[in-house]
Amino acid sequence: LKYEPRRVAVPGDNSCMFSSLIYLLDCPTFGIAGISREHTMHLRLMCASLVMSNPKKFTEAVLGRSIDKYTQWITNKDRWGGYIELT
């Protein structure tokens, strides 16, 4: 198999990393346009759940805030994701 890189425009809606991950991992039938706010929020909620279930790994020092504050922050559709969500 030969893979060719392809550039795909992702909406600049503060959930672009989540949309990109969904696009790469799930390959939605309708492409990037098939990814809704509900899809990206589901991924945000998964990240929050993982952090809450693993407080020894995701300490306040790692998160830069308490777990409660982090989960409120990451489940806000207007906030960007980053290295924590990629772990």
C-alpha positions as a LaTeX table, in Angstrom:
\begin{tabular}{lrrr}
\hline
Residue & $x$ (\AA) & $y$ (\AA) & $z$ (\AA) \\
\hline
Leu1 & 0.00 & 0.00 & 0.00 \\
Lys2 & 1.13 & 3.46 & $-0.81$ \\
Tyr3 & $-0.15$ & 6.37 & 1.23 \\
Glu4 & $-0.17$ & 9.87 & $-0.13$ \\
Pro5 & $-0.37$ & 12.79 & 2.28 \\
Arg6 & $-3.42$ & 14.95 & 1.80 \\
Arg7 & $-4.29$ & 18.32 & 3.25 \\
Val8 & $-7.76$ & 18.56 & 4.73 \\
Ala9 & $-9.23$ & 21.88 & 5.86 \\
Val10 & $-10.57$ & 21.72 & 9.39 \\
Pro11 & $-12.99$ & 24.34 & 10.77 \\
Gly12 & $-11.27$ & 26.85 & 13.06 \\
Asp13 & $-13.89$ & 26.44 & 15.79 \\
Asn14 & $-11.63$ & 25.80 & 18.81 \\
Ser15 & $-12.28$ & 22.06 & 18.42 \\
Cys16 & $-9.97$ & 21.61 & 15.44 \\
Met17 & $-7.67$ & 19.14 & 17.21 \\
Phe18 & $-10.63$ & 17.01 & 18.25 \\
Ser19 & $-12.10$ & 17.16 & 14.73 \\
Ser20 & $-8.74$ & 16.17 & 13.26 \\
Leu21 & $-8.40$ & 13.20 & 15.61 \\
Ile22 & $-11.91$ & 12.01 & 14.80 \\
Tyr23 & $-11.20$ & 12.40 & 11.10 \\
Leu24 & $-7.96$ & 10.43 & 11.32 \\
Leu25 & $-9.20$ & 7.68 & 13.64 \\
Asp26 & $-12.79$ & 7.18 & 12.49 \\
Cys27 & $-12.62$ & 8.17 & 8.80 \\
Pro28 & $-16.20$ & 9.49 & 8.70 \\
Thr29 & $-18.13$ & 8.78 & 5.51 \\
Phe30 & $-18.82$ & 12.44 & 4.84 \\
Gly31 & $-15.27$ & 13.55 & 5.56 \\
Ile32 & $-14.54$ & 16.48 & 7.82 \\
Ala33 & $-18.00$ & 17.94 & 7.09 \\
Gly34 & $-19.53$ & 14.86 & 8.75 \\
Ile35 & $-18.01$ & 15.72 & 12.12 \\
Ser36 & $-20.46$ & 17.55 & 14.36 \\
Arg37 & $-20.16$ & 19.46 & 17.63 \\
Glu38 & $-21.64$ & 16.37 & 19.30 \\
His39 & $-18.72$ & 14.26 & 18.02 \\
Thr40 & $-16.09$ & 16.67 & 19.30 \\
Met41 & $-17.90$ & 17.09 & 22.64 \\
His42 & $-17.99$ & 13.32 & 23.03 \\
Leu43 & $-14.20$ & 13.23 & 22.63 \\
Arg44 & $-13.83$ & 16.12 & 25.11 \\
Leu45 & $-15.97$ & 14.20 & 27.62 \\
Met46 & $-13.82$ & 11.11 & 27.11 \\
Cys47 & $-10.72$ & 13.16 & 27.92 \\
Ala48 & $-12.35$ & 14.59 & 31.05 \\
Ser49 & $-13.43$ & 11.12 & 32.15 \\
Leu50 & $-9.94$ & 9.70 & 31.67 \\
Val51 & $-8.39$ & 12.51 & 33.70 \\
Met52 & $-10.94$ & 12.07 & 36.51 \\
Ser53 & $-10.31$ & 8.33 & 36.62 \\
Asn54 & $-6.54$ & 8.70 & 36.88 \\
Pro55 & $-5.73$ & 11.43 & 39.45 \\
Lys56 & $-2.28$ & 10.03 & 40.21 \\
Lys57 & $-1.19$ & 10.57 & 36.60 \\
Phe58 & $-3.11$ & 13.80 & 35.98 \\
Thr59 & $-2.14$ & 15.83 & 39.01 \\
Glu60 & $-2.75$ & 19.53 & 39.48 \\
Ala61 & 0.90 & 20.10 & 38.55 \\
Val62 & 0.37 & 18.32 & 35.21 \\
Leu63 & $-3.01$ & 19.93 & 34.48 \\
Gly64 & $-2.11$ & 23.40 & 35.68 \\
Arg65 & $-5.37$ & 23.45 & 37.65 \\
Ser66 & $-7.47$ & 21.16 & 39.81 \\
Ile67 & $-9.17$ & 18.16 & 38.16 \\
Asp68 & $-12.57$ & 19.80 & 38.67 \\
Lys69 & $-11.41$ & 23.02 & 37.00 \\
Tyr70 & $-9.77$ & 21.06 & 34.19 \\
Thr71 & $-12.93$ & 19.06 & 33.43 \\
Gln72 & $-14.98$ & 22.27 & 33.35 \\
Trp73 & $-12.39$ & 23.83 & 31.06 \\
Ile74 & $-11.96$ & 20.96 & 28.55 \\
Thr75 & $-15.70$ & 20.39 & 28.21 \\
Asn76 & $-16.15$ & 24.00 & 27.12 \\
Lys77 & $-16.43$ & 23.98 & 23.30 \\
Asp78 & $-14.61$ & 27.32 & 23.15 \\
Arg79 & $-11.38$ & 25.94 & 24.68 \\
Trp80 & $-8.50$ & 24.39 & 22.78 \\
Gly81 & $-7.11$ & 20.95 & 23.45 \\
Gly82 & $-3.40$ & 20.22 & 23.65 \\
Tyr83 & $-0.77$ & 17.85 & 24.93 \\
Ile84 & $-2.84$ & 16.55 & 27.85 \\
Glu85 & $-5.66$ & 15.46 & 25.57 \\
Leu86 & $-3.20$ & 13.76 & 23.23 \\
Thr87 & $-1.81$ & 11.62 & 26.05 \\
\hline
\end{tabular}
